[in-house]
Amino acid sequence: QQVLKHQRDQMSSVIRIKPYHYVHVLDNNSNVTNVVVGPKTFTRQDHEKVVGGPSEMIMIPPRHYCVISNPIARENGKIVLDNKGNAKLRHGDEEIRFSQEPFPLFPGEELKGKVQSLQVVAPNAALRLRCLRNFTFKPNEDAEPVQRTAGDEWLWEGPGTYYPRIEVQVIEIVRAFVIKPNFALRLRARRACVDRDGVRRAAGEEWIVRRTGAYLPSVDEEIVHEIKAQILTDKVALQLRASRTFTDVFGKERKAGSEWLITKSDAETHIPDVYEEVVGQVRITTLTNRQFCVVLDPIGADGKPELGKRVLRQGPTSFFLNPGERLEGSGIQNVFVLTAEESLLLSAKESFKDGKVTRAPGDRWMIYGPCDYIPPVEVEIIQKRTSIALDQNEGIYVRNISTGKVRMVIGETYRLEPNEELWTKDLPASIESLLGTRRDKSRVVTYRAPHNSAVQVFDYKSKKSRVVFGPELIMLGPDEHFSLLSLSGDKPKRPHAIKALALMLGPDFMTDVVTVETADHARLSLKLSYNWHFAIDPKNPDDATRIFQVPDFVGDACKAIASRVRGAVAQSSFDDFHKRSAKIIRTAVFGVDEQSKIKNEFHFASNNLVITNIDIQSVEPVDQRTRDSLQKSVQLAIEITTSSQEASARHEAQRQEQVAKGKLEQQKISDEAEAEKANKHLLTLRAQSAAIESTGQATAEAKARAEAAQIEGEANVEQAKLKSEATRMTSEQELEESKARQEADIEYQTILNELELSRAREMAGIEAKKFSDIVGAIGADTIASIAQAGPEMQAKLLSGLGIQSLMITDGSSPINLFNTASGLIGRK
């Protein structure tokens, strides 16, 4: 419809243009297009043609703008026309037009986009602008012209309204960064520039902005990151390192690589500078009044480390360890508190003066308790010693480090001297295992010799040995060692099977297995047990030494006895030895005296060992055939013996059975006689029982009746007594009750009478007081007048009537006229 309307308007010769509208009219003769602006009624000529419109003019409200492409050229505010009368256009160019009167678009001009509002830049914000082509402008009328070159960038800071230019492109909106308390901003220069503080910055240089508030970085600045301040307390400090030489915020010059501390005394918070590296936090070192420490490589007064120096710091104090400083050893140490039994062994590291004593390097001395001690830096504590309390059976080895002499201290409380130390005595592993529990090697080696035993101790220094008989406690000297016994053991005996320190003196026994061969070449295995003991006098040193002359007395004795047994058995046949084995062996071992009797003992002169008895525990053939033959003969002998014993046992059982049967018959006859006697006695008892039964019934009935009557009489008597007692008690109770009632009545009446008496007394008092008050109120004279008024009036009345006396009665009250008349009749 609009197209049709437009065509109709073109075809129409008269065009009515509304206000603020325009049309483009083409003159076909000159080929020039003119702008016709309303309100107007335009009459189109034949050579004219409406090529555009009617269109609404461009209206730009206040604080708005629009962009016109291909704008017309103007000079001094006037439109420039060519020689044909056409308005010249700046083709390819653009123009920004701000708020003005509505205007039409000339032919060739185009509205780019829409009418837009001007951009308002808020406070703490800016527009980042870039110059697209060179231009010059004045920021204000009084300012010098500013030349902008294509590629330049700058900020247009708010608050304000930004009026755009064709030569300038808005890249972005830059907003200010708010720096909070205890925060800072780290910036980097994109290129050489001057920052907001007027400091010239090189490209790539970084710096810190610490002031609180909004910070708007310039176009040549970029924000690296936000930095949070390190909070410093009384217990925490900050250790920093300089990455290059610079001057810090406190005005101190810091060399590259140097380290330092920032404490609360310097600042409560610290924001590390660009050239400061945070090494870490340092905790405060606190010493109580009972603590101390040694600081190595301390920082001197000039702020430089004094390498190799040691400084002692005592509590109570608190300090931070500076960079490079460290605590010696285990750090904080407690003051050495020494009791009366404790001491410290000290050594001087260097020359110094200890009070009035000058100590040379290497000197050793001791500090004895009770006291507190803090060692100076020149002193090294070698050892803390405690007095060693020793029982009479305890001891220690002490070595003098000056002379090297080792001695033994026993049975006293001993405190080591500065030139003494505990000496450790090492023993062979075999002896250590025999002593049992793990021992303190500085303690005197002790061994409890068992009862009836002997222990040999050898002194390597004096080349002498001593023998100790048990029970006894043996204490080894520094140069003494136990003589280890290596004895044979097992069955048959095997050398070095038993290790021991104590040699048992017996009596005891030992068992050995000996293989022998008879004259008829029968090989037998004998298991023999020997009883033995040592025949010595403990008080005789020669006897004590002799028992240890044979290292293995068990093996030596068993070999000697076995050789004798083999020789004796070799001369006997198997049957003979089987019959007389004990005699043959005892004769071979013990021998015979002049009377051809077997001796009682076998004595070893070398060590006084005495064999007192031999027990043959078993005899077994070594050859299997001999063993089988012997086993068959033994079984046959056992069978013969068993059969004989069975026959003898059978005969004895039969004999005992016959004897038992005879005894049984005799017992049966005796039991029958006894039964007859018992039957006779039973019949007698039955007769007596019948007689007693006939007479006993009547007697029982009579006794029962008598007892019943007696019981009844006693019951009546008892009942009468009870009734009498009840009556007495009732009477007494009634009497008590009556007495109590009368006493209560009397007490009540007494109280009532007292109350009445008290009431009457009080009423009398009240009446008396009332009468007294009345009398006092009326007066004595008035009462006397009232009392006298009646008689006086009667006397006057009678005297007026002339009557001397008068008596008036009611007739019901009798009057004694005899007595009365005497009063009425006058007397002379």
VENKAZI-V829209 format. One record per residue. N is the residue number from 1. SS is DSSP state (a for helix, b for strand, c for the rest). PHI is phi in whole degrees, -180 to 180 (* if undefined). OMEGA is omega in radians with two decimals (* if undefined). Layout:
n & ss & phi & omega
N & SS & PHI & OMEGA
N & SS & PHI & OMEGA
This chain:
n & ss & phi & omega
1 & c & * & 3.13
2 & a & -65 & 3.12
3 & a & -63 & 3.12
4 & a & -63 & 3.13
5 & a & -65 & 3.13
6 & a & -63 & 3.11
7 & a & -64 & 3.12
8 & a & -67 & 3.13
9 & a & -63 & 3.11
10 & a & -66 & 3.14
11 & a & -74 & -3.12
12 & c & -76 & -3.12
13 & c & -86 & -3.10
14 & b & -111 & 3.14
15 & b & -120 & 3.12
16 & b & -95 & -3.09
17 & b & -99 & -3.11
18 & c & -75 & 3.05
19 & c & -61 & 3.12
20 & c & 61 & 3.01
21 & b & -129 & -3.13
22 & b & -153 & 3.07
23 & b & -135 & 3.03
24 & b & -102 & -3.08
25 & b & -116 & -3.13
26 & b & -98 & 3.06
27 & b & -90 & -3.06
28 & c & -70 & 3.14
29 & c & -75 & -3.11
30 & c & -97 & -3.10
31 & c & 59 & 3.10
32 & b & -114 & -3.14
33 & b & -103 & 3.13
34 & b & -110 & 3.14
35 & b & -109 & 3.11
36 & b & -112 & -3.03
37 & b & -109 & 3.12
38 & c & -88 & 0.12
39 & c & -81 & -3.07
40 & b & -166 & 3.00
41 & b & -104 & -3.01
42 & b & -101 & 3.11
43 & b & -103 & -3.08
44 & c & -79 & 3.08
45 & c & -83 & -3.09
46 & c & -71 & -3.13
47 & c & -90 & -3.14
48 & b & -109 & -3.12
49 & b & -143 & 3.12
50 & b & -82 & -3.11
51 & b & -100 & 3.11
52 & b & -161 & 3.07
53 & b & 102 & -0.09
54 & b & -62 & 3.13
55 & b & -124 & -3.14
56 & b & -76 & 3.10
57 & c & -65 & 3.10
58 & b & -79 & 3.12
59 & b & -110 & 3.13
60 & b & -111 & 3.12
61 & b & -66 & 3.06
62 & b & -58 & 3.11
63 & b & 62 & 3.04
64 & b & -132 & 3.09
65 & b & -155 & 3.06
66 & b & -145 & -3.12
67 & b & -115 & 3.14
68 & b & -109 & 3.06
69 & b & -88 & -3.12
70 & c & 53 & -3.08
71 & c & -71 & 3.11
72 & b & -76 & 3.11
73 & c & -85 & -3.13
74 & b & -132 & 3.02
75 & b & -133 & -3.13
76 & c & 55 & 3.10
77 & c & 83 & -3.13
78 & b & -108 & -3.12
79 & b & -76 & 3.12
80 & c & -91 & -3.14
81 & b & -112 & 3.05
82 & c & -85 & -3.09
83 & c & -70 & 3.12
84 & c & -94 & -3.14
85 & c & 96 & 3.06
86 & c & -81 & 3.08
87 & b & -72 & 3.12
88 & c & -73 & 3.10
89 & b & -110 & 3.01
90 & c & -95 & -3.05
91 & c & -66 & -3.14
92 & c & 80 & -3.14
93 & c & -102 & 3.11
94 & b & -132 & 3.14
95 & b & -141 & 3.12
96 & b & -104 & -3.14
97 & b & -118 & -3.09
98 & b & -103 & -3.05
99 & b & -58 & -3.13
100 & b & -161 & 3.10
101 & b & -68 & 3.11
102 & b & -54 & -3.09
103 & b & -136 & 3.10
104 & c & -91 & 3.05
105 & c & -95 & 3.09
106 & c & -75 & 3.14
107 & c & -57 & -3.11
108 & c & 98 & 3.08
109 & c & -76 & 3.11
110 & b & -135 & 3.06
111 & b & -86 & -3.12
112 & b & -92 & -3.11
113 & b & 76 & -3.13
114 & b & -121 & 3.04
115 & b & -70 & -3.05
116 & b & -119 & 3.09
117 & b & -81 & 3.10
118 & c & -66 & -3.11
119 & b & -81 & 3.12
120 & b & -98 & 3.13
121 & b & -95 & -3.08
122 & c & -77 & 3.04
123 & c & -60 & -3.12
124 & c & 58 & 3.07
125 & b & -143 & -3.14
126 & b & -157 & 3.06
127 & b & -104 & 3.07
128 & b & -91 & -3.02
129 & b & -111 & 3.10
130 & b & -132 & -3.14
131 & b & -83 & -3.14
132 & c & -90 & 3.10
133 & c & -153 & -3.04
134 & c & -65 & 3.04
135 & b & -161 & 3.12
136 & b & -127 & 3.14
137 & b & -152 & 3.07
138 & b & -110 & 3.09
139 & c & -59 & 3.03
140 & c & -151 & -3.02
141 & c & -66 & -3.08
142 & c & -88 & -3.05
143 & c & -85 & 3.07
144 & c & -75 & 3.11
145 & b & -63 & -3.13
146 & b & -114 & 3.14
147 & b & -97 & 3.08
148 & b & -112 & 3.14
149 & c & -111 & -3.13
150 & c & -56 & -3.11
151 & c & 100 & 3.10
152 & c & -64 & 3.06
153 & b & -129 & 3.10
154 & b & -157 & -3.12
155 & b & -110 & 2.97
156 & b & -107 & -2.98
157 & b & -90 & 3.08
158 & c & -88 & 0.10
159 & c & -83 & 3.12
160 & b & 165 & 3.12
161 & b & -106 & -3.08
162 & b & -90 & 3.08
163 & c & -101 & -3.05
164 & c & -72 & 3.06
165 & c & -126 & 3.12
166 & c & -66 & -3.08
167 & c & -79 & -3.02
168 & b & -119 & 3.09
169 & b & -114 & 3.07
170 & b & -84 & -3.11
171 & b & -85 & -3.10
172 & b & -162 & 3.04
173 & b & -98 & 3.13
174 & b & -104 & -3.13
175 & b & -109 & -3.12
176 & c & -70 & 3.09
177 & b & -96 & -3.11
178 & b & -86 & 3.11
179 & b & -93 & -3.11
180 & c & -83 & 3.04
181 & c & -60 & -3.12
182 & c & 66 & 3.04
183 & b & -132 & 3.09
184 & b & -147 & -3.08
185 & b & -120 & 3.10
186 & b & -100 & -3.06
187 & b & -115 & 3.07
188 & b & -134 & -3.14
189 & b & -83 & 3.10
190 & c & -72 & 3.08
191 & c & -153 & -3.12
192 & c & -58 & -3.07
193 & b & -160 & 3.03
194 & b & -118 & -3.07
195 & c & -78 & -3.05
196 & c & -71 & 3.08
197 & c & -90 & 3.12
198 & c & 82 & -3.14
199 & c & -95 & 3.13
200 & b & -77 & -3.12
201 & b & -116 & 3.08
202 & c & -89 & -3.14
203 & c & -61 & -3.14
204 & c & 87 & 3.14
205 & c & -72 & 3.14
206 & b & -119 & 3.09
207 & b & -152 & -3.04
208 & b & -115 & 3.02
209 & b & -109 & -3.03
210 & c & -105 & -3.05
211 & c & -67 & -3.08
212 & c & -80 & 3.12
213 & b & 129 & -3.12
214 & b & -82 & 3.10
215 & b & -127 & -3.13
216 & c & -106 & -3.12
217 & c & -67 & 3.13
218 & c & -72 & -3.07
219 & c & -69 & 3.13
220 & c & -96 & -3.13
221 & b & -116 & 3.03
222 & b & -131 & -3.12
223 & b & -85 & 3.10
224 & b & -79 & 3.06
225 & b & -171 & 3.11
226 & b & -91 & -3.11
227 & b & -114 & 3.09
228 & b & -96 & -3.11
229 & c & -71 & 3.04
230 & b & -85 & -3.12
231 & b & -86 & -3.14
232 & c & -104 & 3.12
233 & b & -120 & 3.11
234 & c & -66 & -3.06
235 & c & -111 & -3.09
236 & b & -132 & 3.03
237 & b & -123 & -3.07
238 & b & -113 & 3.11
239 & b & -100 & -3.06
240 & b & -120 & 3.08
241 & b & -134 & -3.12
242 & b & -87 & 3.10
243 & c & -84 & 3.06
244 & c & -159 & -3.13
245 & c & -72 & -3.13
246 & b & -162 & 3.07
247 & b & -110 & -3.05
248 & c & -81 & -3.07
249 & c & -68 & 3.13
250 & c & -92 & 3.10
251 & c & 82 & 3.14
252 & c & -101 & 3.12
253 & b & -83 & -3.13
254 & b & -115 & 3.12
255 & c & -83 & 3.12
256 & c & -60 & 3.13
257 & c & 89 & 3.13
258 & c & -73 & 3.14
259 & b & -125 & 3.14
260 & b & -157 & -3.13
261 & b & -112 & 2.97
262 & b & -115 & -3.12
263 & c & -112 & -3.13
264 & c & -66 & 3.09
265 & c & -66 & 3.07
266 & c & -81 & -3.14
267 & c & -165 & 3.11
268 & c & -75 & 3.07
269 & b & -134 & 3.13
270 & b & -140 & 3.06
271 & c & -105 & -3.10
272 & c & -60 & 3.12
273 & c & -75 & -3.12
274 & c & -62 & -3.08
275 & c & -99 & 3.10
276 & b & -110 & 3.06
277 & b & -108 & 3.12
278 & b & -81 & 3.10
279 & b & -75 & 3.12
280 & b & 160 & 3.10
281 & b & -93 & -3.14
282 & b & -114 & 3.10
283 & b & -80 & -3.14
284 & c & -71 & 3.06
285 & b & -101 & -3.07
286 & b & -115 & 3.09
287 & b & -115 & 3.03
288 & c & -81 & 3.14
289 & c & -71 & 3.11
290 & c & -115 & -3.10
291 & b & -136 & 3.07
292 & b & -154 & 3.08
293 & b & -155 & 3.10
294 & b & -119 & -3.11
295 & b & -98 & 3.11
296 & b & -95 & 3.13
297 & c & 51 & -3.08
298 & c & -70 & 3.08
299 & b & -85 & -3.11
300 & c & -80 & -3.13
301 & c & -65 & 3.12
302 & c & -85 & 3.11
303 & c & 83 & -3.14
304 & c & -106 & -3.14
305 & b & -71 & 3.08
306 & c & -97 & -3.02
307 & c & -66 & 3.11
308 & c & 84 & -3.13
309 & c & -90 & 3.12
310 & b & -125 & -3.11
311 & b & -126 & 3.10
312 & b & -91 & 3.08
313 & b & -124 & -3.10
314 & b & -111 & 3.09
315 & c & -83 & 0.05
316 & c & -83 & 3.11
317 & b & -163 & 3.07
318 & b & -138 & -3.12
319 & b & -157 & 3.05
320 & c & -103 & 3.04
321 & c & -77 & 3.12
322 & c & -72 & 3.10
323 & c & -57 & -3.11
324 & c & 96 & 3.10
325 & c & -83 & 3.08
326 & b & -152 & -3.14
327 & b & -88 & -3.11
328 & c & -78 & 3.01
329 & c & 64 & -3.08
330 & c & -85 & 3.07
331 & c & 90 & -3.11
332 & c & -71 & -3.13
333 & b & -121 & 3.09
334 & b & -83 & 3.08
335 & c & -61 & 3.13
336 & b & -73 & 3.11
337 & b & -101 & -3.08
338 & b & -105 & 3.01
339 & c & -84 & -3.12
340 & c & -65 & -3.11
341 & c & -99 & -3.06
342 & b & -114 & 3.11
343 & b & -155 & 3.11
344 & b & -119 & 3.05
345 & b & -94 & -3.03
346 & b & -114 & 3.07
347 & b & -142 & -3.12
348 & b & -85 & 3.07
349 & c & -83 & -3.13
350 & c & -151 & -3.11
351 & c & -69 & 3.06
352 & b & -163 & -3.11
353 & b & -106 & -3.13
354 & b & -100 & -3.05
355 & c & 68 & 3.11
356 & c & -97 & -3.08
357 & b & -103 & 3.08
358 & b & -98 & -3.11
359 & b & -99 & 3.07
360 & c & -99 & 3.12
361 & c & -59 & 3.14
362 & c & 92 & 3.10
363 & c & -63 & 3.10
364 & b & -121 & 3.07
365 & b & -155 & -3.04
366 & b & -129 & 3.02
367 & b & -111 & -3.07
368 & b & -105 & 3.10
369 & c & -83 & 0.06
370 & c & -84 & 3.11
371 & b & -172 & 2.96
372 & b & -105 & -3.09
373 & b & -142 & 3.02
374 & c & -120 & -3.06
375 & c & -73 & 3.02
376 & c & -66 & -3.11
377 & c & -69 & -3.14
378 & c & -84 & -3.02
379 & b & -114 & 3.05
380 & b & -114 & 3.09
381 & b & -86 & -3.12
382 & b & -79 & -3.02
383 & b & -162 & 2.98
384 & b & -99 & -3.05
385 & b & -113 & 3.09
386 & b & -125 & 3.08
387 & c & -59 & -3.06
388 & b & -97 & 3.12
389 & c & -86 & -3.07
390 & c & -119 & 3.01
391 & c & -77 & -3.14
392 & c & -67 & 3.11
393 & c & -106 & -3.14
394 & c & -124 & -3.14
395 & b & -161 & 3.12
396 & b & -136 & 3.04
397 & b & -100 & -3.11
398 & b & -119 & 3.14
399 & b & -117 & 3.07
400 & b & -85 & -3.06
401 & c & -73 & 3.11
402 & c & -81 & -3.10
403 & c & -102 & -3.09
404 & c & 80 & -3.12
405 & c & -77 & 3.12
406 & b & -111 & 3.11
407 & b & -133 & -3.08
408 & b & -116 & 3.12
409 & b & -112 & -3.03
410 & b & -133 & 2.91
411 & c & 68 & 3.07
412 & c & -154 & 3.05
413 & c & -85 & -2.97
414 & b & -119 & 3.08
415 & c & -117 & -3.09
416 & c & -65 & 3.07
417 & c & -83 & -3.13
418 & c & -60 & -3.12
419 & c & -96 & 3.13
420 & b & -122 & 3.07
421 & b & -149 & 3.08
422 & b & -73 & -3.13
423 & c & -106 & -3.12
424 & c & -97 & -3.14
425 & c & -102 & 3.12
426 & c & -95 & 3.11
427 & c & -121 & 3.06
428 & c & -57 & -3.09
429 & a & -62 & -3.14
430 & a & -65 & 3.12
431 & a & -72 & 3.09
432 & a & -59 & 3.14
433 & a & -67 & 3.13
434 & a & -74 & 3.12
435 & a & -72 & 3.02
436 & c & 96 & -2.97
437 & c & -62 & 3.11
438 & c & -66 & -3.02
439 & c & -116 & 2.99
440 & c & -81 & -3.01
441 & c & -69 & 3.08
442 & c & -85 & 3.09
443 & b & -83 & 3.12
444 & c & -64 & -3.13
445 & c & -72 & 3.14
446 & b & -122 & 3.11
447 & b & -146 & 3.14
448 & b & -90 & 3.12
449 & b & -71 & -3.11
450 & c & -66 & 3.09
451 & c & -64 & 3.10
452 & c & 59 & 3.10
453 & b & -139 & 3.12
454 & b & -136 & 3.14
455 & b & -126 & 3.13
456 & b & -101 & 3.13
457 & b & -120 & -3.09
458 & b & -113 & 3.11
459 & b & -100 & -3.08
460 & c & -74 & 3.14
461 & c & -80 & 3.14
462 & c & -92 & -3.13
463 & c & 57 & 3.12
464 & b & -128 & 3.11
465 & b & -124 & 3.07
466 & b & -134 & -3.12
467 & b & -113 & -3.13
468 & b & -114 & 3.13
469 & b & -97 & -3.13
470 & c & -84 & 0.01
471 & c & -79 & -3.09
472 & b & -162 & 3.06
473 & b & -95 & -3.11
474 & b & -99 & 3.10
475 & b & -121 & -3.08
476 & c & -80 & 3.03
477 & c & -76 & -3.11
478 & c & -59 & -3.07
479 & c & -107 & -3.09
480 & b & -100 & 3.07
481 & b & -143 & 3.07
482 & b & -75 & 2.98
483 & c & -86 & -3.08
484 & c & -81 & 3.10
485 & b & -93 & 3.09
486 & b & -120 & -3.01
487 & b & -109 & 3.08
488 & b & -78 & -3.13
489 & b & -150 & -3.12
490 & c & 68 & -3.14
491 & c & -134 & -0.06
492 & c & -70 & -3.02
493 & c & -63 & 3.13
494 & b & -124 & -3.05
495 & b & -67 & 3.08
496 & b & 60 & 3.11
497 & b & -88 & -3.08
498 & b & -121 & 3.04
499 & b & -111 & -3.08
500 & b & -152 & 3.03
501 & c & -99 & -3.09
502 & b & -103 & 3.07
503 & b & -100 & -3.14
504 & b & -72 & -3.06
505 & c & -92 & 3.11
506 & b & 82 & 0.03
507 & b & -69 & -3.13
508 & b & -155 & 3.11
509 & b & -135 & 3.05
510 & b & -138 & -3.05
511 & b & -118 & -3.14
512 & b & -141 & 3.08
513 & b & -110 & -3.06
514 & b & -120 & 3.07
515 & b & -99 & -3.10
516 & b & -123 & 3.12
517 & b & -135 & -3.11
518 & c & -79 & -3.13
519 & c & -65 & 3.11
520 & c & -94 & 3.00
521 & c & 64 & 3.00
522 & c & -92 & -3.13
523 & b & -91 & -3.08
524 & b & -125 & 3.06
525 & b & -109 & -3.11
526 & b & -105 & 3.03
527 & b & -104 & -3.03
528 & b & -115 & 3.09
529 & b & -121 & -3.07
530 & b & -115 & 2.99
531 & b & -90 & -3.05
532 & b & -143 & 2.99
533 & b & -165 & 3.09
534 & b & -98 & 3.12
535 & c & -95 & -3.10
536 & c & -137 & 3.02
537 & c & -109 & -3.10
538 & c & -57 & -3.12
539 & c & -82 & -3.13
540 & c & -93 & -3.13
541 & a & -62 & 3.14
542 & a & -66 & 3.09
543 & a & -63 & -3.13
544 & a & -64 & -3.14
545 & a & -74 & -3.03
546 & a & -68 & -3.05
547 & c & -67 & 3.13
548 & c & -101 & -3.14
549 & c & -72 & 3.08
550 & c & -98 & -3.07
551 & c & -61 & -3.10
552 & c & -122 & -3.08
553 & a & -70 & 3.14
554 & a & -67 & 3.14
555 & a & -64 & -3.14
556 & a & -64 & -3.13
557 & a & -66 & -3.13
558 & a & -63 & 3.12
559 & a & -67 & 3.14
560 & a & -63 & -3.14
561 & a & -67 & -3.13
562 & a & -63 & 3.13
563 & a & -66 & 3.10
564 & a & -66 & -3.13
565 & a & -66 & 3.14
566 & a & -62 & 3.12
567 & a & -64 & -3.13
568 & a & -72 & -3.10
569 & a & -70 & -3.12
570 & a & -64 & 3.14
571 & c & -91 & -3.09
572 & c & -115 & 3.04
573 & c & -79 & -3.11
574 & a & -65 & -3.11
575 & a & -66 & -3.13
576 & a & -65 & 3.14
577 & a & -67 & 3.14
578 & a & -65 & -3.12
579 & a & -84 & -3.00
580 & c & -124 & -3.06
581 & a & -64 & -3.09
582 & a & -64 & -3.11
583 & a & -67 & -3.13
584 & a & -61 & -3.09
585 & a & -69 & -3.12
586 & a & -64 & 3.13
587 & a & -65 & -3.13
588 & a & -67 & -3.06
589 & a & -82 & -3.03
590 & a & -84 & -3.08
591 & c & 80 & -3.12
592 & b & -125 & 3.12
593 & c & -92 & -3.10
594 & c & -66 & 3.12
595 & c & -90 & 3.13
596 & c & 63 & 3.05
597 & c & -100 & -3.13
598 & b & -71 & 3.13
599 & c & -69 & -3.06
600 & c & -95 & -3.08
601 & c & -154 & 3.09
602 & b & -126 & -2.99
603 & b & -106 & 3.04
604 & b & -99 & -3.06
605 & c & -71 & -3.08
606 & c & -65 & -3.11
607 & c & -134 & 3.09
608 & c & 61 & 3.04
609 & b & -82 & -3.09
610 & b & -123 & 3.03
611 & b & -98 & -3.03
612 & b & -105 & -3.09
613 & b & -161 & 3.09
614 & b & -130 & 3.11
615 & b & -116 & 3.11
616 & b & -89 & -3.07
617 & b & -82 & 3.13
618 & b & -161 & 3.05
619 & b & -130 & -3.11
620 & b & -129 & 3.08
621 & b & -68 & 3.10
622 & c & -83 & 3.13
623 & c & -76 & -3.08
624 & a & -68 & -3.14
625 & a & -65 & 3.09
626 & a & -62 & 3.14
627 & a & -65 & 3.12
628 & a & -66 & 3.13
629 & a & -62 & 3.13
630 & a & -64 & -3.13
631 & a & -70 & 3.11
632 & a & -68 & 3.12
633 & a & -64 & 3.11
634 & a & -66 & 3.11
635 & a & -65 & 3.11
636 & a & -63 & 3.12
637 & a & -62 & 3.14
638 & a & -68 & 3.13
639 & a & -66 & 3.12
640 & a & -60 & 3.13
641 & a & -62 & -3.13
642 & a & -66 & 3.13
643 & a & -64 & 3.12
644 & a & -61 & -3.14
645 & a & -68 & 3.11
646 & a & -67 & 3.14
647 & a & -64 & 3.13
648 & a & -62 & -3.14
649 & a & -69 & 3.12
650 & a & -65 & 3.14
651 & a & -61 & 3.13
652 & a & -64 & 3.12
653 & a & -67 & 3.11
654 & a & -64 & -3.14
655 & a & -62 & -3.14
656 & a & -66 & 3.11
657 & a & -68 & 3.12
658 & a & -63 & 3.12
659 & a & -61 & -3.13
660 & a & -67 & 3.11
661 & a & -64 & 3.11
662 & a & -60 & 3.11
663 & a & -61 & -3.13
664 & a & -68 & 3.12
665 & a & -64 & 3.11
666 & a & -60 & -3.13
667 & a & -68 & -3.14
668 & a & -68 & 3.12
669 & a & -62 & -3.13
670 & a & -64 & 3.14
671 & a & -67 & 3.12
672 & a & -67 & 3.10
673 & a & -63 & 3.13
674 & a & -64 & 3.14
675 & a & -67 & 3.12
676 & a & -65 & 3.09
677 & a & -60 & -3.13
678 & a & -67 & 3.13
679 & a & -67 & 3.11
680 & a & -62 & 3.14
681 & a & -64 & 3.12
682 & a & -68 & 3.13
683 & a & -64 & 3.10
684 & a & -61 & -3.13
685 & a & -67 & 3.12
686 & a & -65 & 3.13
687 & a & -62 & 3.12
688 & a & -61 & -3.12
689 & a & -67 & 3.13
690 & a & -65 & -3.14
691 & a & -65 & -3.13
692 & a & -65 & -3.11
693 & a & -66 & -3.11
694 & a & -68 & -3.11
695 & a & -86 & -3.04
696 & a & -76 & -3.08
697 & a & -69 & 3.14
698 & a & -63 & -3.14
699 & a & -60 & -3.12
700 & a & -67 & -3.14
701 & a & -66 & 3.13
702 & a & -62 & 3.11
703 & a & -61 & -3.12
704 & a & -67 & 3.13
705 & a & -64 & 3.14
706 & a & -59 & 3.13
707 & a & -64 & 3.12
708 & a & -66 & 3.14
709 & a & -65 & 3.13
710 & a & -63 & -3.13
711 & a & -66 & -3.14
712 & a & -65 & 3.13
713 & a & -61 & 3.12
714 & a & -62 & 3.12
715 & a & -67 & 3.13
716 & a & -64 & 3.13
717 & a & -61 & -3.13
718 & a & -63 & 3.12
719 & a & -64 & 3.13
720 & a & -62 & 3.10
721 & a & -61 & -3.13
722 & a & -66 & 3.12
723 & a & -64 & 3.13
724 & a & -59 & 3.14
725 & a & -65 & 3.13
726 & a & -66 & 3.13
727 & a & -64 & 3.13
728 & a & -62 & -3.12
729 & a & -65 & 3.13
730 & a & -64 & -3.14
731 & a & -63 & 3.13
732 & a & -61 & -3.13
733 & a & -66 & 3.13
734 & a & -65 & 3.12
735 & a & -63 & 3.11
736 & a & -62 & -3.14
737 & a & -65 & 3.13
738 & a & -64 & 3.13
739 & a & -63 & 3.13
740 & a & -66 & -3.13
741 & a & -64 & 3.14
742 & a & -63 & 3.12
743 & a & -62 & 3.11
744 & a & -66 & 3.13
745 & a & -65 & 3.14
746 & a & -63 & -3.14
747 & a & -63 & 3.13
748 & a & -65 & -3.11
749 & a & -66 & 3.11
750 & a & -62 & 3.13
751 & a & -63 & -3.14
752 & a & -64 & 3.13
753 & a & -64 & 3.12
754 & a & -62 & 3.10
755 & a & -65 & 3.13
756 & a & -65 & -3.14
757 & a & -65 & 3.13
758 & a & -65 & 3.13
759 & a & -65 & -3.12
760 & a & -63 & 3.14
761 & a & -64 & -3.14
762 & a & -67 & 3.12
763 & a & -67 & 3.10
764 & a & -64 & 3.11
765 & a & -62 & 3.14
766 & a & -63 & -3.12
767 & a & -65 & 3.14
768 & a & -63 & 3.12
769 & a & -64 & 3.11
770 & a & -63 & 3.14
771 & a & -64 & 3.14
772 & a & -64 & 3.13
773 & a & -65 & 3.13
774 & a & -66 & -3.12
775 & a & -64 & 3.13
776 & a & -64 & -3.13
777 & a & -73 & -3.07
778 & a & -78 & -3.10
779 & c & 105 & -3.09
780 & a & -69 & -3.12
781 & a & -68 & 3.14
782 & a & -66 & -3.13
783 & a & -65 & 3.12
784 & a & -62 & 3.14
785 & a & -67 & 3.13
786 & a & -65 & -3.12
787 & a & -65 & -3.09
788 & a & -85 & -3.05
789 & a & -67 & -3.09
790 & a & -66 & -3.14
791 & a & -61 & -3.14
792 & a & -63 & -3.13
793 & a & -67 & 3.12
794 & a & -64 & 3.14
795 & a & -64 & 3.11
796 & a & -65 & -3.14
797 & a & -66 & -3.13
798 & a & -66 & 3.12
799 & a & -65 & 3.09
800 & a & -72 & 3.13
801 & a & -83 & -3.13
802 & c & 81 & -3.12
803 & c & -95 & -3.13
804 & c & -85 & 3.12
805 & c & -144 & -3.03
806 & c & -155 & 3.05
807 & c & -135 & -3.12
808 & c & -123 & 3.12
809 & c & -136 & -3.12
810 & c & -97 & 3.08
811 & c & 92 & -3.11
812 & c & -99 & 3.14
813 & c & -98 & -3.11
814 & c & -72 & -3.12
815 & c & -131 & 3.08
816 & c & -82 & -3.04
817 & a & -71 & -3.11
818 & a & -68 & -3.14
819 & a & -77 & -3.11
820 & a & -69 & -3.08
821 & a & -63 & 3.14
822 & a & -66 & 3.09
823 & a & -87 & -3.11
824 & a & -84 & -3.06
825 & c & -88 & -3.11
826 & c & -73 & -3.14
827 & c & -111 & 3.10
828 & c & -86 & *
